[in-house]
């Protein structure tokens, strides 16, 4: 990204697992059924505002460090949902 690397690489809890072990870990939880909104409102409400041509969220202080999702698989939907809502209210 234009030479602006702001992260470091390192070993985490998955570094010593084989591909088979890692895939078994990812697939160990029961699948969650997605809930489709209906009576709770719309997914998207249009706005009359014209979107900015470009936004760098780092300049606005919104981007945070990478967080561990813990040992419970399939929580990534929660982390991504919360991140999107943070941008809505920022």
N, CA and C atoms as a LAMMPS dump frame, in Angstrom:
ITEM: TIMESTEP
0
ITEM: NUMBER OF ATOMS
270
ITEM: BOX BOUNDS ff ff ff
-5.0000000000000000e+02 5.0000000000000000e+02
-5.0000000000000000e+02 5.0000000000000000e+02
-5.0000000000000000e+02 5.0000000000000000e+02
ITEM: ATOMS id mol type element x y z
1 1 1 N 0.837 -1.184 0
2 1 2 C 0 0 0
3 1 3 C 0.877 1.241 0
4 2 1 N 1.48 1.503 -1.09
5 2 2 C 2.287 2.705 -1.29
6 2 3 C 3.425 2.837 -0.283
7 3 1 N 3.963 1.725 0.173
8 3 2 C 5.078 1.772 1.104
9 3 3 C 4.72 2.236 2.499
10 4 1 N 3.434 2.217 2.847
11 4 2 C 2.98 2.7 4.15
12 4 3 C 2.651 1.543 5.085
13 5 1 N 3.529 0.569 5.174
14 5 2 C 3.278 -0.598 6.016
15 5 3 C 3.349 -0.181 7.479
16 6 1 N 2.267 -0.464 8.211
17 6 2 C 2.2 -0.072 9.624
18 6 3 C 1.935 -1.272 10.518
19 7 1 N 2.309 -2.448 10.048
20 7 2 C 2.071 -3.647 10.84
21 7 3 C 3.365 -4.435 10.954
22 8 1 N 3.378 -5.362 11.903
23 8 2 C 4.512 -6.268 12.029
24 8 3 C 3.996 -7.694 11.944
25 9 1 N 4.81 -8.562 11.403
26 9 2 C 4.44 -9.969 11.289
27 9 3 C 5.019 -10.728 12.465
28 10 1 N 4.317 -11.78 12.881
29 10 2 C 4.822 -12.579 13.983
30 10 3 C 4.092 -13.905 14.078
31 11 1 N 4.533 -14.734 15
32 11 2 C 3.931 -16.042 15.224
33 11 3 C 2.74 -15.884 16.165
34 12 1 N 1.635 -16.54 15.82
35 12 2 C 0.471 -16.538 16.708
36 12 3 C 0.109 -17.976 17.064
37 13 1 N -1.059 -18.171 17.656
38 13 2 C -1.46 -19.496 18.135
39 13 3 C -1.692 -20.503 17.009
40 14 1 N -1.691 -20.056 15.756
41 14 2 C -1.927 -20.969 14.641
42 14 3 C -0.649 -21.329 13.893
43 15 1 N 0.466 -20.727 14.254
44 15 2 C 1.713 -20.88 13.517
45 15 3 C 2.264 -22.292 13.452
46 16 1 N 1.985 -23.123 14.457
47 16 2 C 2.546 -24.476 14.456
48 16 3 C 1.527 -25.535 14.047
49 17 1 N 0.395 -25.115 13.503
50 17 2 C -0.631 -26.08 13.071
51 17 3 C -0.431 -26.443 11.601
52 18 1 N -0.747 -27.681 11.274
53 18 2 C -0.742 -28.073 9.864
54 18 3 C -1.992 -27.487 9.221
55 19 1 N -2.036 -27.519 7.903
56 19 2 C -3.225 -27.006 7.216
57 19 3 C -4.467 -27.79 7.636
58 20 1 N -4.327 -29.099 7.799
59 20 2 C -5.46 -29.939 8.205
60 20 3 C -5.94 -29.566 9.608
61 21 1 N -5.003 -29.347 10.528
62 21 2 C -5.371 -28.954 11.896
63 21 3 C -6.059 -27.587 11.909
64 22 1 N -5.543 -26.675 11.114
65 22 2 C -6.126 -25.339 11.068
66 22 3 C -7.543 -25.385 10.5
67 23 1 N -7.736 -26.146 9.421
68 23 2 C -9.071 -26.26 8.824
69 23 3 C -10.035 -26.953 9.781
70 24 1 N -9.56 -27.941 10.529
71 24 2 C -10.407 -28.609 11.519
72 24 3 C -10.817 -27.619 12.603
73 25 1 N -9.894 -26.74 12.999
74 25 2 C -10.204 -25.715 13.997
75 25 3 C -11.265 -24.753 13.467
76 26 1 N -11.089 -24.298 12.229
77 26 2 C -12.049 -23.359 11.649
78 26 3 C -13.435 -23.964 11.511
79 27 1 N -13.498 -25.234 11.223
80 27 2 C -14.782 -25.889 10.989
81 27 3 C -15.335 -26.584 12.225
82 28 1 N -14.779 -26.299 13.4
83 28 2 C -15.201 -27.016 14.603
84 28 3 C -16.507 -26.503 15.192
85 29 1 N -16.857 -25.267 14.944
86 29 2 C -18.082 -24.706 15.52
87 29 3 C -19.3 -25.06 14.699
88 30 1 N -20.455 -25.012 15.339
89 30 2 C -21.67 -25.262 14.565
90 30 3 C -21.979 -24.02 13.738
91 31 1 N -22.541 -24.219 12.597
92 31 2 C -22.837 -23.107 11.71
93 31 3 C -23.968 -22.269 12.283
94 32 1 N -23.821 -20.976 12.151
95 32 2 C -24.851 -20.065 12.624
96 32 3 C -25.764 -19.698 11.464
97 33 1 N -27.058 -19.725 11.689
98 33 2 C -27.988 -19.332 10.64
99 33 3 C -28.075 -17.812 10.605
100 34 1 N -27.883 -17.223 9.432
101 34 2 C -27.989 -15.767 9.361
102 34 3 C -29.434 -15.324 9.546
103 35 1 N -29.619 -14.198 10.201
104 35 2 C -30.956 -13.646 10.389
105 35 3 C -31.178 -12.574 9.335
106 36 1 N -32.258 -12.698 8.617
107 36 2 C -32.575 -11.738 7.574
108 36 3 C -33.473 -10.662 8.165
109 37 1 N -33.105 -9.383 8.009
110 37 2 C -33.961 -8.34 8.565
111 37 3 C -35.311 -8.316 7.872
112 38 1 N -36.316 -8.032 8.582
113 38 2 C -37.656 -7.933 8.037
114 38 3 C -38.412 -6.876 8.798
115 39 1 N -39.016 -7.289 9.879
116 39 2 C -39.811 -6.356 10.669
117 39 3 C -38.948 -5.357 11.44
118 40 1 N -37.634 -5.552 11.455
119 40 2 C -36.755 -4.69 12.24
120 40 3 C -36.236 -3.486 11.474
121 41 1 N -36.545 -3.373 10.23
122 41 2 C -36.104 -2.201 9.48
123 41 3 C -35.384 -2.561 8.201
124 42 1 N -34.924 -1.532 7.527
125 42 2 C -34.253 -1.698 6.244
126 42 3 C -32.748 -1.874 6.445
127 43 1 N -32.123 -2.534 5.49
128 43 2 C -30.675 -2.686 5.531
129 43 3 C -29.966 -1.388 5.179
130 44 1 N -30.566 -0.6 4.306
131 44 2 C -29.904 0.599 3.804
132 44 3 C -30.919 1.719 3.678
133 45 1 N -30.576 2.861 4.209
134 45 2 C -31.436 4.037 4.071
135 45 3 C -30.679 5.043 3.219
136 46 1 N -31.208 5.359 2.019
137 46 2 C -30.502 6.284 1.135
138 46 3 C -30.364 7.672 1.766
139 47 1 N -29.325 8.378 1.374
140 47 2 C -29.073 9.723 1.875
141 47 3 C -28.965 10.672 0.692
142 48 1 N -29.284 11.93 0.941
143 48 2 C -29.153 12.942 -0.111
144 48 3 C -27.721 13.454 -0.229
145 49 1 N -26.872 13.084 0.741
146 49 2 C -25.486 13.541 0.718
147 49 3 C -24.699 12.816 -0.365
148 50 1 N -23.84 13.565 -1.042
149 50 2 C -22.963 12.956 -2.038
150 50 3 C -21.744 12.384 -1.311
151 51 1 N -21.378 11.127 -1.583
152 51 2 C -20.232 10.532 -0.889
153 51 3 C -18.918 11.197 -1.301
154 52 1 N -17.983 11.195 -0.388
155 52 2 C -16.661 11.754 -0.678
156 52 3 C -15.971 10.909 -1.737
157 53 1 N -15.163 11.535 -2.541
158 53 2 C -14.436 10.805 -3.585
159 53 3 C -13.403 9.874 -2.973
160 54 1 N -12.863 10.256 -1.819
161 54 2 C -11.839 9.442 -1.164
162 54 3 C -11.848 9.735 0.333
163 55 1 N -11.685 8.686 1.132
164 55 2 C -11.612 8.843 2.584
165 55 3 C -10.475 7.974 3.101
166 56 1 N -9.584 8.562 3.863
167 56 2 C -8.527 7.799 4.517
168 56 3 C -8.873 7.769 6
169 57 1 N -9.418 6.648 6.449
170 57 2 C -9.906 6.535 7.821
171 57 3 C -8.786 6.652 8.841
172 58 1 N -7.537 6.418 8.425
173 58 2 C -6.406 6.593 9.344
174 58 3 C -6.284 8.051 9.771
175 59 1 N -6.541 8.967 8.834
176 59 2 C -6.463 10.393 9.151
177 59 3 C -7.539 10.818 10.141
178 60 1 N -8.623 10.081 10.197
179 60 2 C -9.734 10.417 11.089
180 60 3 C -9.648 9.696 12.431
181 61 1 N -8.62 8.879 12.607
182 61 2 C -8.442 8.182 13.876
183 61 3 C -9.395 7.024 14.091
184 62 1 N -9.97 6.503 13.02
185 62 2 C -10.954 5.425 13.136
186 62 3 C -10.295 4.049 13.133
187 63 1 N -9.239 3.891 12.369
188 63 2 C -8.587 2.592 12.228
189 63 3 C -7.849 2.252 13.52
190 64 1 N -8.103 1.06 14.031
191 64 2 C -7.46 0.623 15.266
192 64 3 C -6.552 -0.566 14.981
193 65 1 N -5.826 -1.001 15.997
194 65 2 C -4.947 -2.15 15.836
195 65 3 C -5.766 -3.413 15.592
196 66 1 N -5.129 -4.397 14.985
197 66 2 C -5.772 -5.688 14.765
198 66 3 C -6.068 -6.318 16.118
199 67 1 N -7.26 -6.876 16.261
200 67 2 C -7.669 -7.48 17.526
201 67 3 C -7.805 -8.991 17.367
202 68 1 N -7.51 -9.711 18.419
203 68 2 C -7.705 -11.157 18.413
204 68 3 C -9.186 -11.451 18.609
205 69 1 N -9.708 -12.362 17.817
206 69 2 C -11.103 -12.747 17.947
207 69 3 C -11.274 -13.872 18.954
208 70 1 N -10.203 -14.256 19.595
209 70 2 C -10.284 -15.302 20.605
210 70 3 C -10.298 -16.683 19.987
211 71 1 N -10.628 -17.656 20.806
212 71 2 C -10.599 -19.046 20.363
213 71 3 C -11.912 -19.52 19.772
214 72 1 N -12.977 -18.738 19.859
215 72 2 C -14.261 -19.179 19.322
216 72 3 C -14.357 -18.799 17.859
217 73 1 N -14.378 -19.78 17.02
218 73 2 C -14.456 -19.552 15.588
219 73 3 C -15.83 -18.998 15.215
220 74 1 N -15.92 -18.405 14.074
221 74 2 C -17.146 -17.851 13.504
222 74 3 C -17.613 -16.588 14.218
223 75 1 N -16.706 -15.901 14.892
224 75 2 C -17.068 -14.619 15.486
225 75 3 C -16.661 -13.46 14.579
226 76 1 N -16.066 -13.768 13.427
227 76 2 C -15.593 -12.713 12.537
228 76 3 C -16.745 -11.834 12.048
229 77 1 N -17.94 -12.401 11.91
230 77 2 C -19.092 -11.601 11.481
231 77 3 C -19.356 -10.485 12.488
232 78 1 N -19.163 -10.789 13.753
233 78 2 C -19.397 -9.802 14.808
234 78 3 C -18.362 -8.684 14.736
235 79 1 N -17.097 -9.043 14.581
236 79 2 C -16.046 -8.04 14.502
237 79 3 C -16.254 -7.137 13.291
238 80 1 N -16.596 -7.709 12.148
239 80 2 C -16.789 -6.887 10.954
240 80 3 C -18.032 -6.018 11.079
241 81 1 N -19.099 -6.534 11.68
242 81 2 C -20.322 -5.745 11.869
243 81 3 C -20.072 -4.553 12.784
244 82 1 N -19.385 -4.793 13.878
245 82 2 C -19.091 -3.703 14.813
246 82 3 C -18.206 -2.656 14.141
247 83 1 N -17.249 -3.091 13.338
248 83 2 C -16.37 -2.146 12.647
249 83 3 C -17.156 -1.247 11.709
250 84 1 N -18.092 -1.813 10.993
251 84 2 C -18.919 -1.018 10.075
252 84 3 C -19.769 -0.021 10.849
253 85 1 N -20.36 -0.46 11.952
254 85 2 C -21.202 0.442 12.745
255 85 3 C -20.377 1.556 13.39
256 86 1 N -19.118 1.271 13.716
257 86 2 C -18.248 2.326 14.233
258 86 3 C -18.123 3.451 13.21
259 87 1 N -18.013 3.082 11.939
260 87 2 C -17.893 4.098 10.894
261 87 3 C -19.187 4.894 10.748
262 88 1 N -20.317 4.248 10.973
263 88 2 C -21.613 4.927 10.864
264 88 3 C -21.757 6.036 11.894
265 89 1 N -21.264 5.802 13.102
266 89 2 C -21.472 6.761 14.185
267 89 3 C -20.263 7.659 14.428
268 90 1 N -19.189 7.455 13.694
269 90 2 C -17.98 8.23 13.938
270 90 3 C -18.182 9.67 13.532
